[in-house]
Amino acid sequence: MLKRIYIDNFRGLVNFEMHFDSINLFLGGNGAGKSTVFEVLRKIQIFISGDEKVEGIFKSSDCTRWQTLQIQRFELEIFGNGGNYKYEFAIRHNQDKSHVEYERLWFNNQALMKSEEGKFQIFRDDYEEVAKATFPSPLGSLLWLFTRDSDSTKLDWFIKRMQRFIIVQIIPSLMLDGSEKEEIHLTSSMENFVSWYRYISQYQGKVAELINVLKDILDGFLSFKFEQFSENYRTLKLRFSTDKDRTKIIDYRFSELSDGQKVVIALYTILYCTESEDYTLCIDEPENFLALPEIQPWLIQLYDFCIDGKIQALLISHHPVLINYLLASPIGYWFERQSNAPVRVKPISNQEAENSGLPISELIARGWLYDPE
């Protein structure tokens, strides 16, 4: 589970730190920095994968404008595999060039990997040094280089755990109904939902559970079906019945569904196909395109999974139902930012509502939650 993040010198995030629980709700006005935290998590995920050079991920233009610092610092702490991981790195920008200043990974305060001052070290699970090398001014993460080393299973666990972050804001109009191949990772707007579903559909037990849930959610829904158009290209269809006896069947292409139906399917697929797999779900405004009777059952199930330790969730929302339901527990964070000033975060609990006699959502709507400083 993600326990902590630290970000310094990235847009409005200056010396910024947050601690997380199993379920977390981000609140605040537009431009307050909520989505920026998600963006940094996605960038760190891409950075660790080794698929891109650092200058393509962390750009000098993302440094905080009212400062002159040319170094950005990031830290993550994740609890799992029997201990606490701490990952930290820094990016230095020199005009149009950028490189990794340092990169370190720790497990229970013992080094697993170090890259600094041109020297690279990697350590076995017993913390004995197993490899050493020289890398002048690395242009990307070096963490992925030794993930297959049998003596570094702790390091390998961390790499795989970072792949289990799903960070999305669902835009149904962009979701394609066909794909050329399976894809392990979802894109930020879930355009590749069908390609991702092709990948997770091999886990038949999870898909069977998902289908049973969707039968109760979508009127007449029966099953998913892939239709092959070429050697690799497949489209996703949904099978519906048109009568109570389910004898009359109609297949609909995924693109023929309404935006709301697409979002419902995406949300339940994410939830039921990642539970008990140590995933962290970061979802920006999951209530978009949905009516209250559609989002509330999903929210209740998400809450139960998080409380049971089956999943971790970070949600951004402006929806009164989400706000009031989730803030029955102290899991809310209020983001605020004034012009040319860093983002600040304050915890929220249901205590504010109890003291005022108004729901949290109403305090927010009236601007009474926190008085401006």
C-alpha positions in Angstrom: 0.0 0.0 0.0 1.2 3.5 -0.8 2.0 5.2 2.5 3.6 8.5 1.6 4.6 10.8 -1.2 7.0 13.7 -1.2 7.3 16.2 -4.2 9.4 19.3 -4.4 9.6 21.8 -7.2 6.9 20.4 -9.5 4.4 23.1 -10.5 2.6 24.2 -7.4 4.0 21.4 -5.3 6.8 22.7 -3.2 8.1 20.7 -0.2 4.8 18.8 -0.5 4.1 15.7 1.5 1.1 13.5 2.0 0.4 10.3 3.9 -2.2 7.8 2.8 -4.6 5.3 4.2 -6.5 2.4 2.4 -9.1 4.9 1.0 -8.4 8.6 0.4 -10.6 11.4 -0.9 -9.0 14.5 -2.5 -11.2 17.7 -2.3 -10.6 21.3 -3.3 -11.2 23.8 -6.0 -10.0 23.6 -9.6 -6.3 24.3 -9.9 -5.6 23.4 -6.3 -3.2 20.5 -7.2 -5.3 17.4 -6.8 -4.7 16.1 -10.3 -1.1 17.1 -10.2 -0.4 14.5 -7.5 -1.9 11.8 -9.8 0.2 13.1 -12.7 3.4 12.8 -10.6 2.5 9.3 -9.6 2.0 8.4 -13.3 5.3 10.0 -14.2 7.2 8.1 -11.5 5.6 4.9 -12.8 6.8 5.6 -16.3 10.2 6.7 -15.1 10.7 3.4 -13.2 9.7 1.3 -16.2 12.7 2.5 -18.1 10.7 3.1 -21.3 11.5 6.8 -21.6 14.4 9.1 -20.9 14.0 11.5 -18.1 13.8 14.6 -20.3 10.7 13.1 -21.9 9.0 12.6 -18.5 10.1 15.4 -16.2 10.5 18.7 -18.1 12.2 21.8 -16.9 9.0 23.7 -17.7 7.3 21.8 -14.9 9.6 23.4 -12.3 7.9 25.8 -10.0 7.7 29.1 -11.8 8.3 31.5 -8.9 11.5 29.7 -7.9 14.9 29.5 -9.6 15.7 25.9 -8.5 16.6 23.5 -11.3 16.4 20.3 -9.3 13.2 18.3 -8.6 13.0 15.8 -5.8 10.6 12.9 -5.3 10.0 10.2 -2.7 7.6 7.3 -2.3 7.0 5.0 0.6 5.2 1.7 0.0 4.4 -0.9 2.7 4.4 -4.5 1.5 6.4 -7.7 1.1 6.9 -7.7 4.9 8.4 -4.3 5.3 8.6 -0.6 4.2 10.1 0.5 0.9 11.4 4.0 0.4 12.2 5.2 -3.1 13.8 8.5 -3.8 15.3 10.3 -6.7 16.1 13.8 -8.0 16.2 15.3 -11.5 18.5 18.2 -12.4 17.7 20.4 -15.4 20.5 22.3 -17.2 19.0 24.4 -20.0 17.5 21.9 -22.4 19.2 18.9 -20.9 18.1 16.8 -17.9 19.7 14.0 -16.0 19.2 11.9 -12.8 21.0 13.5 -9.9 20.5 10.5 -7.6 18.3 7.5 -7.3 18.0 5.2 -4.2 15.8 2.4 -3.0 15.6 1.3 0.6 13.8 -1.6 2.4 13.4 -1.1 6.2 16.2 1.5 6.0 18.6 -0.9 4.3 19.9 -0.1 0.8 18.7 -2.2 -2.1 20.0 0.2 -4.8 22.0 3.4 -5.0 22.9 5.6 -7.9 24.7 8.9 -7.1 27.7 10.8 -8.0 28.3 8.6 -11.1 28.4 5.3 -9.0 25.8 2.6 -9.1 25.4 -0.1 -6.5 22.9 -2.9 -6.1 22.4 -5.2 -3.1 21.1 -8.7 -2.4 18.2 -9.4 -0.2 20.7 -9.8 2.7 22.0 -6.3 1.9 25.4 -7.5 0.7 26.6 -5.6 -2.4 26.2 -7.8 -5.5 27.1 -5.3 -8.3 28.8 -2.0 -8.8 29.2 0.1 -11.9 29.8 3.7 -13.1 27.1 5.7 -15.0 28.0 9.3 -15.8 24.9 11.5 -15.5 22.2 8.8 -16.0 19.5 9.9 -18.5 16.9 7.7 -17.0 16.1 5.3 -14.1 18.6 2.6 -13.5 16.3 0.7 -11.2 14.9 -1.6 -13.9 18.3 -2.8 -15.0 18.7 -5.6 -12.5 15.1 -6.6 -11.8 15.7 -10.1 -13.0 18.6 -10.7 -10.7 17.7 -13.8 -8.5 19.6 -12.2 -5.6 17.4 -9.1 -5.6 13.8 -10.4 -5.1 13.0 -7.4 -2.9 13.9 -5.0 -5.6 11.9 -7.0 -8.1 8.9 -6.9 -5.9 9.0 -3.1 -5.8 9.2 -2.9 -9.6 6.2 -5.1 -10.0 4.3 -3.2 -7.2 4.8 0.1 -9.1 3.2 -1.5 -12.1 0.0 -2.1 -10.0 -0.9 1.6 -9.9 -4.0 2.4 -12.1 -4.1 6.2 -12.6 -7.1 7.3 -14.7 -9.7 9.9 -15.5 -12.2 8.0 -17.6 -13.2 9.8 -20.8 -15.8 7.5 -22.5 -15.8 9.3 -25.8 -12.1 8.3 -26.3 -12.5 4.7 -25.5 -12.0 2.5 -28.5 -14.1 -0.6 -29.1 -11.3 -2.6 -30.8 -7.7 -3.5 -30.3 -4.7 -5.0 -32.0 -3.1 -6.6 -29.0 -3.3 -7.2 -25.2 -2.0 -4.3 -23.1 -1.0 -4.7 -19.4 -1.4 -1.0 -18.5 -4.3 1.3 -18.9 -3.8 4.7 -20.5 -4.7 7.8 -18.5 -8.1 8.3 -20.2 -8.7 4.6 -20.6 -8.7 4.8 -24.4 -7.2 1.3 -24.5 -9.8 -0.3 -22.2 -10.6 -3.0 -24.7 -6.9 -3.9 -25.1 -6.5 -4.0 -21.3 -9.7 -6.1 -21.0 -8.2 -8.6 -23.5 -5.2 -8.9 -21.1 -7.2 -9.4 -17.9 -9.9 -11.6 -19.5 -7.4 -14.5 -19.2 -8.2 -14.5 -15.5 -11.5 -16.3 -15.9 -12.4 -16.4 -12.3 -12.3 -12.6 -12.0 -14.1 -12.1 -15.2 -16.9 -14.5 -14.2 -17.3 -12.5 -10.9 -17.4 -9.2 -12.9 -20.1 -10.6 -15.3 -22.3 -11.7 -12.5 -22.0 -8.2 -10.9 -22.8 -6.5 -14.2 -25.9 -8.6 -14.7 -27.3 -6.9 -11.6 -26.1 -3.5 -12.7 -27.0 -3.4 -16.4 -30.5 -4.3 -17.4 -30.5 -7.3 -19.7 -26.7 -7.8 -19.7 -25.5 -11.3 -20.3 -21.8 -11.5 -21.2 -18.9 -10.0 -23.1 -17.8 -11.3 -26.6 -14.8 -10.7 -28.8 -15.3 -10.6 -32.5 -12.2 -11.1 -34.7 -11.8 -9.0 -37.8 -8.3 -9.8 -38.8 -5.4 -11.9 -37.5 -4.9 -9.5 -34.5 -7.7 -7.0 -34.5 -10.7 -7.8 -32.3 -13.7 -5.7 -31.2 -15.5 -6.0 -27.9 -19.2 -6.7 -28.0 -21.7 -6.9 -25.1 -24.6 -9.4 -25.3 -28.0 -8.3 -24.0 -31.3 -10.0 -23.8 -34.5 -8.2 -24.7 -37.0 -10.3 -22.8 -37.4 -11.8 -19.4 -36.8 -15.3 -20.7 -33.5 -14.2 -22.2 -34.3 -15.9 -25.5 -34.0 -12.8 -27.7 -30.3 -11.8 -27.9 -28.8 -8.6 -29.3 -25.0 -7.9 -29.5 -23.8 -4.3 -29.2 -20.4 -3.0 -30.1 -18.7 -1.3 -27.2 -18.8 2.0 -29.1 -22.6 1.7 -29.4 -23.1 2.0 -25.6 -23.9 5.3 -23.9 -21.1 7.2 -22.1 -22.7 6.3 -18.8 -22.7 2.6 -19.6 -19.1 2.7 -20.7 -18.1 4.3 -17.4 -20.1 1.8 -15.3 -18.4 -1.1 -17.1 -14.9 0.5 -16.8 -15.4 1.2 -13.0 -16.6 -2.3 -12.2 -14.0 -3.9 -14.3 -11.2 -2.0 -12.6 -12.7 -2.9 -9.2 -13.4 -6.6 -9.6 -10.4 -7.4 -11.8 -7.8 -5.9 -9.4 -9.2 -6.8 -5.9 -6.8 -8.8 -3.7 -3.9 -8.1 -6.1 -2.4 -5.3 -4.0 -3.4 -2.5 -6.5 -3.7 1.2 -5.9 -6.5 2.8 -7.8 -6.2 6.5 -8.5 -9.4 7.7 -10.1 -10.2 11.3 -11.0 -13.9 12.1 -10.6 -15.3 8.6 -11.1 -18.8 10.0 -10.8 -18.6 11.8 -14.2 -21.4 10.7 -16.6 -23.2 8.7 -13.9 -26.4 9.2 -12.0 -26.6 8.7 -8.3 -28.2 5.2 -8.4 -25.2 4.2 -10.7 -22.3 5.5 -8.7 -23.5 4.7 -5.2 -23.4 0.9 -5.4 -20.0 1.0 -6.9 -18.8 3.4 -4.2 -20.1 1.1 -1.4 -18.3 -1.9 -2.9 -15.1 0.1 -3.3 -15.3 1.2 0.3 -15.8 -2.4 1.5 -12.9 -3.7 -0.6 -10.6 -0.9 0.8 -11.6 -1.5 4.4 -11.0 -5.3 4.0 -7.5 -4.6 2.6 -8.3 -5.9 -0.8 -7.4 -2.7 -2.6 -6.2 0.9 -2.0 -8.0 3.9 -3.6 -7.2 7.5 -4.1 -10.2 9.5 -5.4 -10.7 13.0 -6.6 -14.3 14.2 -6.4 -16.7 17.1 -6.3 -19.8 14.9 -5.9 -21.8 15.5 -2.7 -22.7 11.8 -2.3 -19.0 10.7 -2.5 -17.9 13.5 -0.2 -20.5 12.8 2.5 -20.3 9.0 2.3 -16.5 8.7 2.4 -16.0 11.4 5.0 -17.9 9.2 7.5 -14.3 8.2 8.2 -11.3 10.6 8.5 -9.9 10.0 5.0 -10.4 13.4 3.4 -7.8 15.9 2.3 -8.6 19.5 1.4 -6.3 21.1 -1.2 -5.9 24.8 -1.4 -3.6 27.1 -3.3 -3.4 30.9 -3.7 -1.8 32.5 -6.8 2.0 32.0 -6.9 1.9 30.1 -3.7 2.5 26.4 -3.0 -0.3 23.9 -2.6 -1.3 23.2 1.0 -3.3 20.2 2.2 -5.4 19.9 5.4 -7.1 16.8 6.7 -10.9 16.7 6.8 -13.1 14.5 8.9 -16.8 14.2 9.7 -16.2 16.3 12.8 -16.6 19.5 10.8 -20.0 18.4 9.7 -21.0 17.4 13.3 -19.9 20.8 14.6 -21.8 22.8 12.1 -24.9 20.6 11.7 -24.4 20.6 7.9 -23.0 18.0 5.5 -19.4 18.4 4.4 -20.5 18.9 0.8 -22.7 21.8 1.9 -19.9 23.4 3.9 -17.7 23.2 0.7 -20.5 24.6 -1.5 -20.9 27.6 0.9 -17.1 28.1 1.3 -17.3 27.5 5.0 -15.1 24.5 5.3 -11.9 26.5 5.8 -11.7 30.3 6.0 -9.2 31.8 3.6 -5.9 32.6 5.3 
